[in-house]
Amino acid sequence: MSMNRKLKSYLPIIIVLAIILYSAAGIDYSEAGNMSFDMVKSVLSGLFHPDWGYVYDGSGEDLLSLLLLTIGIAFLGTVIATVLALPLTFISAHNLWKSNTIVSKIGKFICNVLRAFPELVYAIIFVKMVGPGPFAGVLAIGVHQIGMLGKLYTEEIESMDEAPVESMTAVGANFWQTMFYARLPQLIPTFLSLALNHFEIAVRSAATLGLVGAGGIGAPMIFAIQSRAWDKVGIILFGIIITVFLIDAGTGYLRKKLQ
């Protein structure tokens, strides 16, 4: 009996190890032989000796200009998602549709579909639809985050304190009165905090959307990698790290103020 218990306790570890070994066995290691010490040295030397001349040159294609463009793509995409997620949230919350649960199920299904695909997939689609550039990146982030924020907003509405709503309903308030005077005052700080958190995520996502032609800092980074301009790659990575750090600090401060 004790042996069976021990086996059950170790079973998850055995399964995880088996998956790791199976995955490792399926990797093609033939290209590893092409790696040389000189190549590694060249990469590290470039990364740790960045091209400071690329920071700003007034061309509009320098690091600062493209980082600002990346932040703009993330910000506009998040604003669009924050606004459009609200009506989807009101459809998805089951406590707003107690007499017709099929409506909330449809809303949640839409949220799940929208957030099922990463921004890069949406970016590839929108690049083909509207052409390469920042607009495709804005649409990719916006559509993906509608699903993400819609799900989180829905969870907040469904878990909120219903006492103020019930009190207003008891004195004759209608649906919209309870929405604007009982629900939204409780929810808006949380909604804004979630939007700020997803703006941080959107900045990191927008930095990679340029890899598929959706604007931002990703395009010059992939070109620099392909041409093995490691000093340029180094300054781009340094700029992304500093940008993400500053935005995380700023949005973290704002979220504390909203609590």
Residue, then its C-alpha position, 0 to 999 in steps of 0.5 A: m500500500s505504501m509502495n503505491r502511495k510513493l509511486k503516485s507521489y512520484l508519478p507527476i515527476i516521472i511524467v515530466l522527466a519523460i516529456i523532457l527526455y522525449s522533447a530533447a531526443g526530438i531536437d536536431y543537434s547537427e547544427a550545433g557543430n557549426m558554432s565556434f568560439d570566435m562566433v560566440k566571442s563576436v556576438l558577445s563583443g557586439l552585445f556588450h559594445p553597443d552602437w551608441g551612434y544609433v540612439y538618435d540621429g534625427s532620421g526617424e529610423d533611430l532607436l529613440s524614434l522607433l521606441l516611441l513608435t513602439i510605445g505608441i502602438a502599444f498605447l493605442g492598441t490598449v486604449i482600443a481594447t479597453v474601450l471595446a472590451l467594456p460592451l463585451t464584458f457586459i455581455s459576458a457577465h452572467n450576473l447581468w443576464k440571470s434570466n438568459t444565460i446563453v447571452s453570457k456564454i456567447g460573450k465568454f466564447i467570443c472572449n476566448v476566441l479573441r485571446a486564443f491567438p497571440e499578437l504575432v498571429y494577428a499581426i501576420i493577418f493584419v499585415k496582409m489585410v492593411g499592409p505592413g506598418p504600425f497600423a497592423g500592429v495596433l490592430a493586432i494588439g487591440v484585437h488580442q487584448i479585447g479578449m484578454l481584458g474582456k475576460l478579466y473585466t468579466e471576472e471582476i464584475e462576477s465577483m464584485d460585491e452585489a450589496p449596493v446593487e441590491s440596495m438600489t434595486a430595492v428602492g426602485a432603481n433600474f438596470w442602468q441606474t444600478m450600473f452607473y451608480a453601484r457597479l461602475p464606481q466599484l469597478i473603474p479603478t480595477f478596470l484601469s489597473l488591469a488596463l495599465n498592466h496590459f499596457e506593460i504587456a503590450v509594450r513588450s509585444a509591440a517590440t516583437l511585432g516588427l519582426v513580421g512587418a507590423g511596425g516598431i523596433g522589431a524590424p530593425m532588430i531582425f535586420a541587424i540580427q540577419s546582417r550580424a550587426w551585433d553592436k546594433v542588436g546590443i543597443i536595441l536590446f538595451g533600449i528595450i530593457i530600459t523602456v520596459f523598466l521605466i514603463d513598469a515603474g510608471t504603471g506600477y506607481l499609477r496602479k498603487k494610486l488607484q488602489 
